[in-house]
């Protein structure tokens, strides 16, 4: 049986709390028991101070969302990776228009492949984090297949399982299909639509145990990310941790 994977918090979930009290919020994440964190671009605490605090609290930085590493942003991406001691960075978003047609998808993948070459030249792996618009049907087949075909295998996919499900595919099937090309799995939960408030993991319609089982042999980290929530966000992040660890779906430090 595969090892239980560690759980990290994507700090974008707590962006409002971090803006009000950066250090206190990060300490709260550590006190909950999370094994790691995934920062995002423009962290309110600043790069060096954030990295120092993560080290003090023994929060492993499993990855970071970064600006697209084109020429204008390459130095910033490298600075983020160096400060956090990363081997992986992840592009969090490309706009929906880049996935509207077959030609547009091919161009988007070509951009990601070039960015991946830059990352590899600097000792990094580059990933891409999906939303729902990457999973539509074009010409009778899911665009995921075209993305997998066009992306260089060195560019990993950070599968956001909730958005994959909202996009019309079965998240479990997606995780199985992508396999080892998805070492980082995002877990979130909610009503399975684009606009509704999300819930703590385990409180919505997602088959979280099924997703974890599907990723058992390939995922290295499970990462809790809630884009928005009708309840207190720190409590939702805490409840997500409790659900995952109490049910043997992920491991933390408590």
Residue pairs with C-beta under 8 A, 6 or more apart in sequence:
1 216
2 216
2 217
4 248
4 249
4 250
4 251
5 212
5 215
5 219
5 220
5 221
5 222
5 250
5 251
6 35
6 36
6 60
6 62
6 221
6 222
6 250
6 251
6 252
7 34
7 35
7 36
7 221
7 222
7 223
7 224
7 241
7 244
7 245
7 250
7 251
7 252
8 34
8 35
8 36
8 37
8 38
8 60
8 62
8 221
8 222
8 223
8 224
9 29
9 32
9 34
9 36
9 37
9 38
9 223
9 224
9 225
9 237
9 241
10 37
10 38
10 40
10 65
10 186
10 223
10 224
10 225
11 18
11 26
11 29
11 37
11 38
11 39
11 40
11 43
12 40
12 65
12 92
12 225
12 227
13 224
13 225
13 226
13 227
13 229
13 233
13 236
13 237
14 25
14 29
14 233
14 234
14 237
15 40
15 44
16 233
17 25
17 233
17 234
18 25
18 26
18 43
18 44
18 45
19 44
22 43
22 44
22 45
22 49
22 50
23 45
23 53
25 234
26 37
26 45
26 50
26 53
26 54
26 57
26 59
27 57
28 234
29 37
29 59
29 237
30 57
30 58
30 59
32 237
32 238
32 241
32 252
32 254
33 241
33 245
33 252
33 253
33 254
34 59
34 224
34 241
34 252
34 253
35 59
35 60
35 251
35 252
35 253
36 59
36 60
36 61
36 62
36 221
37 54
37 59
37 60
37 61
37 62
38 61
38 62
38 63
38 64
38 65
38 90
38 184
38 223
38 225
39 50
39 61
39 64
39 65
39 80
39 84
40 64
40 65
40 92
41 64
41 65
41 66
41 67
41 76
41 80
41 92
43 50
45 53
47 79
47 80
47 83
48 83
50 83
51 61
51 83
51 84
51 85
54 60
54 61
54 84
58 253
61 84
61 85
61 86
62 88
62 184
62 220
62 221
62 223
63 86
63 88
63 89
63 90
63 127
63 158
63 184
63 221
63 223
64 80
64 81
64 84
64 86
64 89
64 90
65 89
65 90
65 91
65 92
65 129
66 73
66 76
66 77
66 80
66 81
66 89
66 90
66 91
66 92
67 73
67 76
67 77
68 91
68 94
68 111
68 115
69 77
69 89
69 91
69 115
69 118
69 119
69 126
70 111
70 115
74 118
77 89
77 119
78 122
80 86
80 89
81 89
81 122
81 124
86 124
87 123
87 124
87 125
88 124
88 125
88 126
88 127
88 156
88 183
88 184
89 119
89 124
89 125
89 126
89 127
90 126
90 127
90 128
90 129
90 158
90 184
91 112
91 115
91 126
91 127
91 128
91 129
92 129
93 129
93 131
94 108
94 128
96 131
96 133
97 104
98 104
98 105
98 107
98 108
99 105
99 108
99 133
99 134
99 136
99 143
101 138
102 138
102 139
102 146
105 138
105 143
105 146
105 147
105 150
106 146
106 150
109 147
109 150
109 151
110 150
112 126
112 128
112 151
112 155
113 150
113 151
113 152
113 155
115 126
115 155
116 125
116 126
116 152
116 154
116 155
118 126
119 125
119 126
120 126
120 154
125 154
125 155
125 156
126 154
126 155
126 156
127 155
127 156
127 157
127 158
127 184
128 151
128 155
128 156
128 157
128 158
129 158
129 160
129 186
130 157
130 158
130 159
130 160
130 163
130 164
130 167
131 160
131 163
131 167
132 163
132 164
132 166
132 167
132 168
132 194
133 167
134 143
134 144
134 147
134 167
135 142
135 143
135 144
135 163
135 164
135 167
135 168
135 169
135 174
136 142
136 143
136 167
136 168
137 143
137 168
138 146
142 168
142 169
144 169
144 174
144 177
144 178
147 157
148 177
148 178
148 181
151 157
153 181
156 181
156 182
156 183
156 184
157 178
157 181
157 182
158 182
158 184
158 185
158 186
158 223
159 171
159 174
159 175
159 178
159 182
159 184
159 185
159 186
160 186
160 188
160 225
161 171
161 174
161 175
161 185
161 186
161 187
161 188
161 206
161 211
162 171
162 186
162 187
162 188
162 189
162 190
162 192
162 198
162 206
164 171
164 174
165 171
165 192
165 206
166 192
166 193
166 194
171 206
171 207
171 211
172 207
172 210
172 211
172 214
175 182
175 185
175 211
175 214
175 215
175 218
175 219
176 214
179 218
180 218
182 215
182 218
182 219
183 218
183 219
183 220
183 221
184 219
184 220
184 221
184 223
185 211
185 215
185 219
185 221
185 222
185 223
186 223
186 224
186 225
187 201
187 206
187 208
187 211
187 222
187 223
187 224
187 225
187 240
187 244
188 198
188 201
188 206
188 224
188 225
188 226
188 227
189 198
189 199
189 200
189 201
189 202
189 203
189 204
189 205
189 206
189 208
189 240
190 196
190 197
190 198
190 199
190 204
190 205
190 206
191 197
191 199
191 204
191 205
192 204
192 205
192 206
197 228
197 229
197 230
198 204
198 226
198 227
198 228
198 229
198 236
199 226
199 229
199 231
199 236
200 226
200 229
200 231
200 235
200 236
200 237
200 238
200 239
200 240
200 243
201 208
201 224
201 239
201 240
201 243
201 244
202 208
202 239
202 240
202 243
202 244
202 247
203 239
203 243
208 243
208 244
208 249
209 247
209 249
212 219
212 222
212 249
212 250
215 222
222 244
222 249
222 250
224 237
224 240
224 241
224 244
226 233
226 236
226 237
226 240
229 236
241 252
243 249
244 250
244 252
245 251
245 252
245 254
